[in-house]
Amino acid sequence: MLRIFVELSIGVSLLFTLFRLFKGPDVLDRLLGYSSTSAKITILLVVEGLLNGRTYYVSLALVYVILSFLGIVIIGRFVERQI
């Protein structure tokens, strides 16, 4: 029961951040949406790994966080040069 509630609440909050990602009024709002979406996907991976006892989900989440951070930095530098 707890697992369903946790995954459902993360999924609903993920929908709101996906809306921010795709319908953001400007580029900075979309960058914020990308950052929030990647954080929530990471949380979802970690929770799924802990609840199922699969440690490779946690390792996958760590790799995903590193790549997401690099993506945010690259996009942020690109936006900084455009503004």
N, C-alpha and C positions, 0 to 999 in steps of 0.2 A: 504494500500500500504506500509506504514511504517512497519507494523507488518511482512509482507512477506519479506521485505528487511532485517530486523533485524534477523529474524529466519533463513533466507537463509545464511546470512553472518556468523552467529554463527555456523550453520551446516557445512559450507565449512571449517571453521577454525577447527572445531571438527574433520573433516576427516583427516586433516593434523596431528593433535596431535594423532589421533588413529594410523596413520602410524608410528609415533615415538614410540608409545606404543608397537606395535607388531613387528616392524622391527628395533628397536634400536640396535646399535652395541654392547652395553654392558648394564649391569644392571642399572647403574646410568642414562643412557638415557631413559630406560624404566620407571624408577621411576619418572623422569621429565615428561615423557609422561602421566603417571598416574595422577600426580599432575595437569597438565594442562587440562587434560580431565575432571577431577572432577570439576575444577574451571569453565570450560565452560558449563558443565551440570548444575551447580549451577546457572550460569548467565541465562541460558535458562529457568530454572524453575522460577526464579524471574521475568524475562521479561514476561513469559507466565502468571504468576499470576497477575502481574500489569496490563497487557493489557486486561485480561479477568475479572478482579475484583474479583478474587478468592484468598483470603488471605491464605488459607491452603497450596497453592503452596509455598508461602514464608516460612511458617513454615516447610514444607517438605524440602525446600532447606537448612534451618538452620540445621536440623537434618542430612541431607546428608553431609554438610560441616564438622560437628563435627566428624562423622564416617569416612569420607575421611581423615581428618587430623590424626586421630588415626591410620588409616591404613598406611599412609605415614610414621609416626613416627615408627611404628612397623617394616615396611619393611626396613626403613633406618637403624634402629639398627641392624637388621639381616644382612644387607649388610656390615655394619661397622665391624661386627665380622668376616665376611668372607674375607675381604680384608686385 
